[in-house]
Amino acid sequence: MIHQQWTETPTLRMLTCVHTDAKKYVVNEVLTVGKQYELKNETDEFYFVIDNTGKMAGFYKEYFEG
């Protein structure tokens, strides 16, 4: 299963968090505005990054730029 090895995969690029104003989910505890995150995988709707807890997580693309 590829998701179990994402933390060891090469970083695709760096993304900067631009906001944590979520309508439905609490993301301000795991993302910091202005901080750069390593992009490990991407889908049409989500970026998969290593968040502030050190774990891989998927977030809507609207939270990032870069």
mmCIF file as Biopython writes it, N, C-alpha, C and O atoms, coordinates in Angstrom:
data_model
#
loop_
_atom_site.group_PDB
_atom_site.id
_atom_site.type_symbol
_atom_site.label_atom_id
_atom_site.label_alt_id
_atom_site.label_comp_id
_atom_site.label_asym_id
_atom_site.label_entity_id
_atom_site.label_seq_id
_atom_site.pdbx_PDB_ins_code
_atom_site.Cartn_x
_atom_site.Cartn_y
_atom_site.Cartn_z
_atom_site.occupancy
_atom_site.B_iso_or_equiv
_atom_site.auth_seq_id
_atom_site.auth_asym_id
_atom_site.pdbx_PDB_model_num
ATOM 1   N N  . MET A ? 1  ? 0.834   -1.174 0.000  1.0 0.0 1  A 1 
ATOM 2   C CA . MET A ? 1  ? 0.000   0.000  0.000  1.0 0.0 1  A 1 
ATOM 3   C C  . MET A ? 1  ? 0.884   1.244  0.000  1.0 0.0 1  A 1 
ATOM 4   O O  . MET A ? 1  ? 1.697   1.452  0.901  1.0 0.0 1  A 1 
ATOM 5   N N  . ILE A ? 2  ? 0.705   2.055  -1.023 1.0 0.0 2  A 1 
ATOM 6   C CA . ILE A ? 2  ? 1.577   3.207  -1.229 1.0 0.0 2  A 1 
ATOM 7   C C  . ILE A ? 2  ? 1.489   4.237  -0.112 1.0 0.0 2  A 1 
ATOM 8   O O  . ILE A ? 2  ? 2.490   4.880  0.202  1.0 0.0 2  A 1 
ATOM 9   N N  . HIS A ? 3  ? 0.320   4.411  0.495  1.0 0.0 3  A 1 
ATOM 10  C CA . HIS A ? 3  ? 0.159   5.433  1.539  1.0 0.0 3  A 1 
ATOM 11  C C  . HIS A ? 3  ? 1.008   5.152  2.769  1.0 0.0 3  A 1 
ATOM 12  O O  . HIS A ? 3  ? 1.282   6.072  3.540  1.0 0.0 3  A 1 
ATOM 13  N N  . GLN A ? 4  ? 1.432   3.914  2.977  1.0 0.0 4  A 1 
ATOM 14  C CA . GLN A ? 4  ? 2.258   3.581  4.129  1.0 0.0 4  A 1 
ATOM 15  C C  . GLN A ? 4  ? 3.716   4.011  3.933  1.0 0.0 4  A 1 
ATOM 16  O O  . GLN A ? 4  ? 4.484   4.042  4.894  1.0 0.0 4  A 1 
ATOM 17  N N  . GLN A ? 5  ? 4.100   4.342  2.692  1.0 0.0 5  A 1 
ATOM 18  C CA . GLN A ? 5  ? 5.477   4.727  2.417  1.0 0.0 5  A 1 
ATOM 19  C C  . GLN A ? 5  ? 5.607   6.172  1.958  1.0 0.0 5  A 1 
ATOM 20  O O  . GLN A ? 5  ? 6.691   6.577  1.539  1.0 0.0 5  A 1 
ATOM 21  N N  . TRP A ? 6  ? 4.552   6.956  2.020  1.0 0.0 6  A 1 
ATOM 22  C CA . TRP A ? 6  ? 4.602   8.339  1.551  1.0 0.0 6  A 1 
ATOM 23  C C  . TRP A ? 6  ? 5.616   9.182  2.302  1.0 0.0 6  A 1 
ATOM 24  O O  . TRP A ? 6  ? 6.225   10.075 1.712  1.0 0.0 6  A 1 
ATOM 25  N N  . THR A ? 7  ? 5.812   8.925  3.582  1.0 0.0 7  A 1 
ATOM 26  C CA . THR A ? 7  ? 6.749   9.755  4.344  1.0 0.0 7  A 1 
ATOM 27  C C  . THR A ? 7  ? 8.181   9.581  3.847  1.0 0.0 7  A 1 
ATOM 28  O O  . THR A ? 7  ? 8.997   10.488 4.010  1.0 0.0 7  A 1 
ATOM 29  N N  . GLU A ? 8  ? 8.503   8.438  3.248  1.0 0.0 8  A 1 
ATOM 30  C CA . GLU A ? 8  ? 9.849   8.202  2.732  1.0 0.0 8  A 1 
ATOM 31  C C  . GLU A ? 8  ? 10.006  8.583  1.259  1.0 0.0 8  A 1 
ATOM 32  O O  . GLU A ? 8  ? 11.127  8.596  0.751  1.0 0.0 8  A 1 
ATOM 33  N N  . THR A ? 9  ? 8.919   8.890  0.567  1.0 0.0 9  A 1 
ATOM 34  C CA . THR A ? 9  ? 9.018   9.240  -0.849 1.0 0.0 9  A 1 
ATOM 35  C C  . THR A ? 9  ? 9.639   10.620 -1.011 1.0 0.0 9  A 1 
ATOM 36  O O  . THR A ? 9  ? 9.552   11.448 -0.104 1.0 0.0 9  A 1 
ATOM 37  N N  . PRO A ? 10 ? 10.265  10.877 -2.154 1.0 0.0 10 A 1 
ATOM 38  C CA . PRO A ? 10 ? 10.848  12.212 -2.379 1.0 0.0 10 A 1 
ATOM 39  C C  . PRO A ? 10 ? 9.756   13.287 -2.378 1.0 0.0 10 A 1 
ATOM 40  O O  . PRO A ? 10 ? 8.625   13.053 -2.805 1.0 0.0 10 A 1 
ATOM 41  N N  . THR A ? 11 ? 10.124  14.450 -1.893 1.0 0.0 11 A 1 
ATOM 42  C CA . THR A ? 11 ? 9.201   15.581 -1.867 1.0 0.0 11 A 1 
ATOM 43  C C  . THR A ? 11 ? 8.993   16.097 -3.285 1.0 0.0 11 A 1 
ATOM 44  O O  . THR A ? 11 ? 9.962   16.332 -4.007 1.0 0.0 11 A 1 
ATOM 45  N N  . LEU A ? 12 ? 7.731   16.276 -3.689 1.0 0.0 12 A 1 
ATOM 46  C CA . LEU A ? 12 ? 7.436   16.782 -5.029 1.0 0.0 12 A 1 
ATOM 47  C C  . LEU A ? 12 ? 7.761   18.264 -5.134 1.0 0.0 12 A 1 
ATOM 48  O O  . LEU A ? 12 ? 8.377   18.703 -6.106 1.0 0.0 12 A 1 
ATOM 49  N N  . ARG A ? 13 ? 7.345   19.035 -4.131 1.0 0.0 13 A 1 
ATOM 50  C CA . ARG A ? 13 ? 7.657   20.462 -4.030 1.0 0.0 13 A 1 
ATOM 51  C C  . ARG A ? 13 ? 7.206   20.948 -2.659 1.0 0.0 13 A 1 
ATOM 52  O O  . ARG A ? 13 ? 6.552   20.225 -1.907 1.0 0.0 13 A 1 
ATOM 53  N N  . MET A ? 14 ? 7.565   22.175 -2.354 1.0 0.0 14 A 1 
ATOM 54  C CA . MET A ? 14 ? 7.171   22.770 -1.075 1.0 0.0 14 A 1 
ATOM 55  C C  . MET A ? 14 ? 5.918   23.625 -1.283 1.0 0.0 14 A 1 
ATOM 56  O O  . MET A ? 14 ? 5.798   24.337 -2.280 1.0 0.0 14 A 1 
ATOM 57  N N  . LEU A ? 15 ? 4.998   23.545 -0.337 1.0 0.0 15 A 1 
ATOM 58  C CA . LEU A ? 15 ? 3.766   24.337 -0.364 1.0 0.0 15 A 1 
ATOM 59  C C  . LEU A ? 15 ? 3.730   25.227 0.864  1.0 0.0 15 A 1 
ATOM 60  O O  . LEU A ? 15 ? 4.218   24.847 1.928  1.0 0.0 15 A 1 
ATOM 61  N N  . THR A ? 16 ? 3.153   26.409 0.719  1.0 0.0 16 A 1 
ATOM 62  C CA . THR A ? 16 ? 2.992   27.328 1.836  1.0 0.0 16 A 1 
ATOM 63  C C  . THR A ? 16 ? 1.525   27.384 2.236  1.0 0.0 16 A 1 
ATOM 64  O O  . THR A ? 16 ? 0.653   27.565 1.387  1.0 0.0 16 A 1 
ATOM 65  N N  . CYS A ? 17 ? 1.254   27.229 3.515  1.0 0.0 17 A 1 
ATOM 66  C CA . CYS A ? 17 ? -0.110  27.323 4.026  1.0 0.0 17 A 1 
ATOM 67  C C  . CYS A ? 17 ? -0.540  28.788 4.020  1.0 0.0 17 A 1 
ATOM 68  O O  . CYS A ? 17 ? 0.151   29.639 4.579  1.0 0.0 17 A 1 
ATOM 69  N N  . VAL A ? 18 ? -1.675  29.083 3.391  1.0 0.0 18 A 1 
ATOM 70  C CA . VAL A ? 18 ? -2.137  30.470 3.276  1.0 0.0 18 A 1 
ATOM 71  C C  . VAL A ? 18 ? -3.278  30.798 4.240  1.0 0.0 18 A 1 
ATOM 72  O O  . VAL A ? 18 ? -3.491  31.966 4.564  1.0 0.0 18 A 1 
ATOM 73  N N  . HIS A ? 19 ? -4.006  29.795 4.697  1.0 0.0 19 A 1 
ATOM 74  C CA . HIS A ? 19 ? -5.047  30.030 5.709  1.0 0.0 19 A 1 
ATOM 75  C C  . HIS A ? 19 ? -5.467  28.713 6.335  1.0 0.0 19 A 1 
ATOM 76  O O  . HIS A ? 19 ? -5.212  27.639 5.790  1.0 0.0 19 A 1 
ATOM 77  N N  . THR A ? 20 ? -6.111  28.814 7.480  1.0 0.0 20 A 1 
ATOM 78  C CA . THR A ? 20 ? -6.640  27.638 8.174  1.0 0.0 20 A 1 
ATOM 79  C C  . THR A ? 20 ? -8.103  27.846 8.531  1.0 0.0 20 A 1 
ATOM 80  O O  . THR A ? 20 ? -8.601  27.276 9.502  1.0 0.0 20 A 1 
ATOM 81  N N  . ASP A ? 21 ? -8.785  28.661 7.746  1.0 0.0 21 A 1 
ATOM 82  C CA . ASP A ? 21 ? -10.199 28.971 7.986  1.0 0.0 21 A 1 
ATOM 83  C C  . ASP A ? 21 ? -11.082 27.879 7.384  1.0 0.0 21 A 1 
ATOM 84  O O  . ASP A ? 21 ? -11.631 28.047 6.295  1.0 0.0 21 A 1 
ATOM 85  N N  . ALA A ? 22 ? -11.212 26.787 8.082  1.0 0.0 22 A 1 
ATOM 86  C CA . ALA A ? 22 ? -12.000 25.662 7.596  1.0 0.0 22 A 1 
ATOM 87  C C  . ALA A ? 22 ? -13.463 25.838 7.972  1.0 0.0 22 A 1 
ATOM 88  O O  . ALA A ? 22 ? -13.779 26.294 9.071  1.0 0.0 22 A 1 
ATOM 89  N N  . LYS A ? 23 ? -14.347 25.476 7.063  1.0 0.0 23 A 1 
ATOM 90  C CA . LYS A ? 23 ? -15.776 25.571 7.313  1.0 0.0 23 A 1 
ATOM 91  C C  . LYS A ? 23 ? -16.280 24.392 8.142  1.0 0.0 23 A 1 
ATOM 92  O O  . LYS A ? 23 ? -17.200 24.531 8.948  1.0 0.0 23 A 1 
ATOM 93  N N  . LYS A ? 24 ? -15.658 23.225 7.929  1.0 0.0 24 A 1 
ATOM 94  C CA . LYS A ? 24 ? -16.193 22.016 8.533  1.0 0.0 24 A 1 
ATOM 95  C C  . LYS A ? 24 ? -15.196 21.311 9.461  1.0 0.0 24 A 1 
ATOM 96  O O  . LYS A ? 24 ? -15.605 20.667 10.427 1.0 0.0 24 A 1 
ATOM 97  N N  . TYR A ? 25 ? -13.905 21.427 9.181  1.0 0.0 25 A 1 
ATOM 98  C CA . TYR A ? 25 ? -12.896 20.678 9.920  1.0 0.0 25 A 1 
ATOM 99  C C  . TYR A ? 25 ? -11.994 21.619 10.721 1.0 0.0 25 A 1 
ATOM 100 O O  . TYR A ? 25 ? -11.904 22.806 10.407 1.0 0.0 25 A 1 
ATOM 101 N N  . VAL A ? 26 ? -11.340 21.105 11.731 1.0 0.0 26 A 1 
ATOM 102 C CA . VAL A ? 26 ? -10.394 21.879 12.529 1.0 0.0 26 A 1 
ATOM 103 C C  . VAL A ? 26 ? -8.998  21.617 11.966 1.0 0.0 26 A 1 
ATOM 104 O O  . VAL A ? 26 ? -8.425  20.551 12.189 1.0 0.0 26 A 1 
ATOM 105 N N  . VAL A ? 27 ? -8.458  22.582 11.246 1.0 0.0 27 A 1 
ATOM 106 C CA . VAL A ? 27 ? -7.123  22.405 10.677 1.0 0.0 27 A 1 
ATOM 107 C C  . VAL A ? 27 ? -6.093  23.326 11.319 1.0 0.0 27 A 1 
ATOM 108 O O  . VAL A ? 27 ? -4.895  23.155 11.094 1.0 0.0 27 A 1 
ATOM 109 N N  . ASN A ? 28 ? -6.532  24.296 12.110 1.0 0.0 28 A 1 
ATOM 110 C CA . ASN A ? 28 ? -5.576  25.227 12.706 1.0 0.0 28 A 1 
ATOM 111 C C  . ASN A ? 28 ? -4.710  24.571 13.774 1.0 0.0 28 A 1 
ATOM 112 O O  . ASN A ? 28 ? -3.733  25.173 14.218 1.0 0.0 28 A 1 
ATOM 113 N N  . GLU A ? 29 ? -5.039  23.356 14.197 1.0 0.0 29 A 1 
ATOM 114 C CA . GLU A ? 29 ? -4.215  22.636 15.163 1.0 0.0 29 A 1 
ATOM 115 C C  . GLU A ? 29 ? -3.107  21.835 14.493 1.0 0.0 29 A 1 
ATOM 116 O O  . GLU A ? 29 ? -2.153  21.430 15.156 1.0 0.0 29 A 1 
ATOM 117 N N  . VAL A ? 30 ? -3.219  21.599 13.183 1.0 0.0 30 A 1 
ATOM 118 C CA . VAL A ? 30 ? -2.216  20.784 12.495 1.0 0.0 30 A 1 
ATOM 119 C C  . VAL A ? 30 ? -1.512  21.518 11.363 1.0 0.0 30 A 1 
ATOM 120 O O  . VAL A ? 30 ? -0.533  21.008 10.817 1.0 0.0 30 A 1 
ATOM 121 N N  . LEU A ? 31 ? -1.991  22.706 11.000 1.0 0.0 31 A 1 
ATOM 122 C CA . LEU A ? 31 ? -1.340  23.545 9.999  1.0 0.0 31 A 1 
ATOM 123 C C  . LEU A ? 31 ? -1.075  24.925 10.590 1.0 0.0 31 A 1 
ATOM 124 O O  . LEU A ? 31 ? -1.826  25.400 11.442 1.0 0.0 31 A 1 
ATOM 125 N N  . THR A ? 32 ? -0.001  25.562 10.130 1.0 0.0 32 A 1 
ATOM 126 C CA . THR A ? 32 ? 0.353   26.906 10.576 1.0 0.0 32 A 1 
ATOM 127 C C  . THR A ? 32 ? 0.431   27.813 9.361  1.0 0.0 32 A 1 
ATOM 128 O O  . THR A ? 32 ? 1.124   27.502 8.392  1.0 0.0 32 A 1 
ATOM 129 N N  . VAL A ? 33 ? -0.277  28.931 9.410  1.0 0.0 33 A 1 
ATOM 130 C CA . VAL A ? 33 ? -0.264  29.883 8.299  1.0 0.0 33 A 1 
ATOM 131 C C  . VAL A ? 33 ? 1.159   30.420 8.122  1.0 0.0 33 A 1 
ATOM 132 O O  . VAL A ? 33 ? 1.810   30.828 9.083  1.0 0.0 33 A 1 
ATOM 133 N N  . GLY A ? 34 ? 1.622   30.409 6.872  1.0 0.0 34 A 1 
ATOM 134 C CA . GLY A ? 34 ? 2.950   30.902 6.550  1.0 0.0 34 A 1 
ATOM 135 C C  . GLY A ? 34 ? 4.036   29.844 6.576  1.0 0.0 34 A 1 
ATOM 136 O O  . GLY A ? 34 ? 5.130   30.079 6.065  1.0 0.0 34 A 1 
ATOM 137 N N  . LYS A ? 35 ? 3.765   28.697 7.152  1.0 0.0 35 A 1 
ATOM 138 C CA . LYS A ? 35 ? 4.749   27.623 7.222  1.0 0.0 35 A 1 
ATOM 139 C C  . LYS A ? 35 ? 4.749   26.828 5.922  1.0 0.0 35 A 1 
ATOM 140 O O  . LYS A ? 35 ? 3.711   26.668 5.281  1.0 0.0 35 A 1 
ATOM 141 N N  . GLN A ? 36 ? 5.927   26.332 5.541  1.0 0.0 36 A 1 
ATOM 142 C CA . GLN A ? 36 ? 6.037   25.513 4.339  1.0 0.0 36 A 1 
ATOM 143 C C  . GLN A ? 36 ? 5.957   24.040 4.706  1.0 0.0 36 A 1 
ATOM 144 O O  . GLN A ? 36 ? 6.483   23.602 5.728  1.0 0.0 36 A 1 
ATOM 145 N N  . TYR A ? 37 ? 5.284   23.290 3.844  1.0 0.0 37 A 1 
ATOM 146 C CA . TYR A ? 37 ? 5.087   21.861 4.041  1.0 0.0 37 A 1 
ATOM 147 C C  . TYR A ? 37 ? 5.557   21.102 2.813  1.0 0.0 37 A 1 
ATOM 148 O O  . TYR A ? 37 ? 5.476   21.603 1.692  1.0 0.0 37 A 1 
ATOM 149 N N  . GLU A ? 38 ? 6.050   19.885 3.033  1.0 0.0 38 A 1 
ATOM 150 C CA . GLU A ? 38 ? 6.519   19.030 1.954  1.0 0.0 38 A 1 
ATOM 151 C C  . GLU A ? 38 ? 5.331   18.328 1.295  1.0 0.0 38 A 1 
ATOM 152 O O  . GLU A ? 38 ? 4.579   17.611 1.955  1.0 0.0 38 A 1 
ATOM 153 N N  . LEU A ? 39 ? 5.172   18.539 -0.005 1.0 0.0 39 A 1 
ATOM 154 C CA . LEU A ? 39 ? 4.117   17.849 -0.756 1.0 0.0 39 A 1 
ATOM 155 C C  . LEU A ? 39 ? 4.617   16.462 -1.120 1.0 0.0 39 A 1 
ATOM 156 O O  . LEU A ? 39 ? 5.631   16.320 -1.804 1.0 0.0 39 A 1 
ATOM 157 N N  . LYS A ? 40 ? 3.910   15.446 -0.665 1.0 0.0 40 A 1 
ATOM 158 C CA . LYS A ? 40 ? 4.303   14.056 -0.919 1.0 0.0 40 A 1 
ATOM 159 C C  . LYS A ? 40 ? 3.446   13.396 -1.989 1.0 0.0 40 A 1 
ATOM 160 O O  . LYS A ? 40 ? 3.924   12.524 -2.716 1.0 0.0 40 A 1 
ATOM 161 N N  . ASN A ? 41 ? 2.178   13.806 -2.093 1.0 0.0 41 A 1 
ATOM 162 C CA . ASN A ? 41 ? 1.289   13.246 -3.106 1.0 0.0 41 A 1 
ATOM 163 C C  . ASN A ? 41 ? 0.169   14.254 -3.350 1.0 0.0 41 A 1 
ATOM 164 O O  . ASN A ? 41 ? -0.084  15.133 -2.527 1.0 0.0 41 A 1 
ATOM 165 N N  . GLU A ? 42 ? -0.499  14.111 -4.499 1.0 0.0 42 A 1 
ATOM 166 C CA . GLU A ? 42 ? -1.516  15.077 -4.895 1.0 0.0 42 A 1 
ATOM 167 C C  . GLU A ? 42 ? -2.614  14.368 -5.673 1.0 0.0 42 A 1 
ATOM 168 O O  . GLU A ? 42 ? -2.347  13.477 -6.478 1.0 0.0 42 A 1 
ATOM 169 N N  . THR A ? 43 ? -3.864  14.780 -5.418 1.0 0.0 43 A 1 
ATOM 170 C CA . THR A ? 43 ? -4.997  14.331 -6.221 1.0 0.0 43 A 1 
ATOM 171 C C  . THR A ? 43 ? -5.666  15.574 -6.790 1.0 0.0 43 A 1 
ATOM 172 O O  . THR A ? 43 ? -5.170  16.686 -6.604 1.0 0.0 43 A 1 
ATOM 173 N N  . ASP A ? 44 ? -6.778  15.398 -7.474 1.0 0.0 44 A 1 
ATOM 174 C CA . ASP A ? 44 ? -7.496  16.546 -8.036 1.0 0.0 44 A 1 
ATOM 175 C C  . ASP A ? 44 ? -7.973  17.509 -6.953 1.0 0.0 44 A 1 
ATOM 176 O O  . ASP A ? 44 ? -8.050  18.715 -7.189 1.0 0.0 44 A 1 
ATOM 177 N N  . GLU A ? 45 ? -8.291  16.996 -5.782 1.0 0.0 45 A 1 
ATOM 178 C CA . GLU A ? 45 ? -8.901  17.805 -4.731 1.0 0.0 45 A 1 
ATOM 179 C C  . GLU A ? 45 ? -8.005  18.037 -3.511 1.0 0.0 45 A 1 
ATOM 180 O O  . GLU A ? 45 ? -8.191  19.015 -2.787 1.0 0.0 45 A 1 
ATOM 181 N N  . PHE A ? 46 ? -7.036  17.144 -3.278 1.0 0.0 46 A 1 
ATOM 182 C CA . PHE A ? 46 ? -6.256  17.179 -2.042 1.0 0.0 46 A 1 
ATOM 183 C C  . PHE A ? 46 ? -4.754  17.230 -2.289 1.0 0.0 46 A 1 
ATOM 184 O O  . PHE A ? 46 ? -4.246  16.742 -3.299 1.0 0.0 46 A 1 
ATOM 185 N N  . TYR A ? 47 ? -4.054  17.847 -1.317 1.0 0.0 47 A 1 
ATOM 186 C CA . TYR A ? 47 ? -2.606  17.740 -1.195 1.0 0.0 47 A 1 
ATOM 187 C C  . TYR A ? 47 ? -2.337  16.863 0.018  1.0 0.0 47 A 1 
ATOM 188 O O  . TYR A ? 47 ? -3.005  17.000 1.043  1.0 0.0 47 A 1 
ATOM 189 N N  . PHE A ? 48 ? -1.370  15.968 -0.089 1.0 0.0 48 A 1 
ATOM 190 C CA . PHE A ? 48 ? -0.970  15.130 1.030  1.0 0.0 48 A 1 
ATOM 191 C C  . PHE A ? 48 ? 0.393   15.606 1.501  1.0 0.0 48 A 1 
ATOM 192 O O  . PHE A ? 48 ? 1.388   15.511 0.784  1.0 0.0 48 A 1 
ATOM 193 N N  . VAL A ? 49 ? 0.414   16.122 2.725  1.0 0.0 49 A 1 
ATOM 194 C CA . VAL A ? 49 ? 1.628   16.712 3.290  1.0 0.0 49 A 1 
ATOM 195 C C  . VAL A ? 49 ? 1.880   16.113 4.673  1.0 0.0 49 A 1 
ATOM 196 O O  . VAL A ? 49 ? 1.009   15.466 5.254  1.0 0.0 49 A 1 
ATOM 197 N N  . ILE A ? 50 ? 3.083   16.342 5.183  1.0 0.0 50 A 1 
ATOM 198 C CA . ILE A ? 50 ? 3.386   15.983 6.561  1.0 0.0 50 A 1 
ATOM 199 C C  . ILE A ? 50 ? 3.045   17.206 7.405  1.0 0.0 50 A 1 
ATOM 200 O O  . ILE A ? 50 ? 3.675   18.255 7.269  1.0 0.0 50 A 1 
ATOM 201 N N  . ASP A ? 51 ? 2.045   17.070 8.278  1.0 0.0 51 A 1 
ATOM 202 C CA . ASP A ? 51 ? 1.540   18.220 9.039  1.0 0.0 51 A 1 
ATOM 203 C C  . ASP A ? 51 ? 2.372   18.471 10.300 1.0 0.0 51 A 1 
ATOM 204 O O  . ASP A ? 51 ? 3.417   17.850 10.492 1.0 0.0 51 A 1 
ATOM 205 N N  . ASN A ? 52 ? 1.909   19.373 11.148 1.0 0.0 52 A 1 
ATOM 206 C CA . ASN A ? 52 ? 2.645   19.749 12.357 1.0 0.0 52 A 1 
ATOM 207 C C  . ASN A ? 52 ? 2.803   18.611 13.354 1.0 0.0 52 A 1 
ATOM 208 O O  . ASN A ? 52 ? 3.677   18.671 14.219 1.0 0.0 52 A 1 
ATOM 209 N N  . THR A ? 53 ? 1.979   17.580 13.252 1.0 0.0 53 A 1 
ATOM 210 C CA . THR A ? 53 ? 2.093   16.438 14.168 1.0 0.0 53 A 1 
ATOM 211 C C  . THR A ? 53 ? 3.143   15.444 13.691 1.0 0.0 53 A 1 
ATOM 212 O O  . THR A ? 53 ? 3.473   14.494 14.400 1.0 0.0 53 A 1 
ATOM 213 N N  . GLY A ? 54 ? 3.671   15.666 12.477 1.0 0.0 54 A 1 
ATOM 214 C CA . GLY A ? 54 ? 4.663   14.750 11.917 1.0 0.0 54 A 1 
ATOM 215 C C  . GLY A ? 54 ? 4.054   13.589 11.160 1.0 0.0 54 A 1 
ATOM 216 O O  . GLY A ? 54 ? 4.764   12.677 10.738 1.0 0.0 54 A 1 
ATOM 217 N N  . LYS A ? 55 ? 2.740   13.618 10.983 1.0 0.0 55 A 1 
ATOM 218 C CA . LYS A ? 55 ? 2.040   12.543 10.280 1.0 0.0 55 A 1 
ATOM 219 C C  . LYS A ? 55 ? 1.584   13.009 8.906  1.0 0.0 55 A 1 
ATOM 220 O O  . LYS A ? 55 ? 1.412   14.204 8.668  1.0 0.0 55 A 1 
ATOM 221 N N  . MET A ? 56 ? 1.392   12.062 8.014  1.0 0.0 56 A 1 
ATOM 222 C CA . MET A ? 56 ? 0.881   12.345 6.680  1.0 0.0 56 A 1 
ATOM 223 C C  . MET A ? 56 ? -0.612  12.621 6.778  1.0 0.0 56 A 1 
ATOM 224 O O  . MET A ? 56 ? -1.346  11.894 7.447  1.0 0.0 56 A 1 
ATOM 225 N N  . ALA A ? 57 ? -1.054  13.680 6.104  1.0 0.0 57 A 1 
ATOM 226 C CA . ALA A ? 57 ? -2.473  14.023 6.130  1.0 0.0 57 A 1 
ATOM 227 C C  . ALA A ? 57 ? -2.859  14.664 4.802  1.0 0.0 57 A 1 
ATOM 228 O O  . ALA A ? 57 ? -2.031  15.286 4.137  1.0 0.0 57 A 1 
ATOM 229 N N  . GLY A ? 58 ? -4.124  14.506 4.426  1.0 0.0 58 A 1 
ATOM 230 C CA . GLY A ? 58 ? -4.644  15.105 3.207  1.0 0.0 58 A 1 
ATOM 231 C C  . GLY A ? 58 ? -5.462  16.341 3.534  1.0 0.0 58 A 1 
ATOM 232 O O  . GLY A ? 58 ? -6.314  16.315 4.423  1.0 0.0 58 A 1 
ATOM 233 N N  . PHE A ? 59 ? -5.199  17.426 2.811  1.0 0.0 59 A 1 
ATOM 234 C CA . PHE A ? 59 ? -5.905  18.683 3.024  1.0 0.0 59 A 1 
ATOM 235 C C  . PHE A ? 59 ? -6.396  19.212 1.687  1.0 0.0 59 A 1 
ATOM 236 O O  . PHE A ? 59 ? -5.779  18.967 0.650  1.0 0.0 59 A 1 
ATOM 237 N N  . TYR A ? 60 ? -7.511  19.941 1.712  1.0 0.0 60 A 1 
ATOM 238 C CA . TYR A ? 60 ? -7.992  20.584 0.506  1.0 0.0 60 A 1 
ATOM 239 C C  . TYR A ? 60 ? -6.922  21.529 -0.036 1.0 0.0 60 A 1 
ATOM 240 O O  . TYR A ? 60 ? -6.175  22.133 0.732  1.0 0.0 60 A 1 
ATOM 241 N N  . LYS A ? 61 ? -6.853  21.650 -1.329 1.0 0.0 61 A 1 
ATOM 242 C CA . LYS A ? 61 ? -5.845  22.485 -1.972 1.0 0.0 61 A 1 
ATOM 243 C C  . LYS A ? 61 ? -5.991  23.962 -1.629 1.0 0.0 61 A 1 
ATOM 244 O O  . LYS A ? 61 ? -5.027  24.718 -1.744 1.0 0.0 61 A 1 
ATOM 245 N N  . GLU A ? 62 ? -7.172  24.382 -1.213 1.0 0.0 62 A 1 
ATOM 246 C CA . GLU A ? 62 ? -7.429  25.797 -0.917 1.0 0.0 62 A 1 
ATOM 247 C C  . GLU A ? 62 ? -6.590  26.325 0.244  1.0 0.0 62 A 1 
ATOM 248 O O  . GLU A ? 62 ? -6.449  27.539 0.386  1.0 0.0 62 A 1 
ATOM 249 N N  . TYR A ? 63 ? -6.031  25.450 1.077  1.0 0.0 63 A 1 
ATOM 250 C CA . TYR A ? 63 ? -5.235  25.894 2.211  1.0 0.0 63 A 1 
ATOM 251 C C  . TYR A ? 63 ? -3.796  26.254 1.829  1.0 0.0 63 A 1 
ATOM 252 O O  . TYR A ? 63 ? -3.059  26.799 2.651  1.0 0.0 63 A 1 
ATOM 253 N N  . PHE A ? 64 ? -3.395  25.957 0.604  1.0 0.0 64 A 1 
ATOM 254 C CA . PHE A ? 64 ? -1.997  26.108 0.203  1.0 0.0 64 A 1 
ATOM 255 C C  . PHE A ? 64 ? -1.827  26.902 -1.075 1.0 0.0 64 A 1 
ATOM 256 O O  . PHE A ? 64 ? -2.757  27.053 -1.867 1.0 0.0 64 A 1 
ATOM 257 N N  . GLU A ? 65 ? -0.618  27.405 -1.256 1.0 0.0 65 A 1 
ATOM 258 C CA . GLU A ? 65 ? -0.196  27.955 -2.535 1.0 0.0 65 A 1 
ATOM 259 C C  . GLU A ? 65 ? 1.230   27.486 -2.773 1.0 0.0 65 A 1 
ATOM 260 O O  . GLU A ? 65 ? 1.973   27.187 -1.838 1.0 0.0 65 A 1 
ATOM 261 N N  . GLY A ? 66 ? 1.581   27.433 -4.015 1.0 0.0 66 A 1 
ATOM 262 C CA . GLY A ? 66 ? 2.951   27.016 -4.327 1.0 0.0 66 A 1 
ATOM 263 C C  . GLY A ? 66 ? 2.922   25.886 -5.258 1.0 0.0 66 A 1 
ATOM 264 O O  . GLY A ? 66 ? 3.975   25.381 -5.649 1.0 0.0 66 A 1 
#
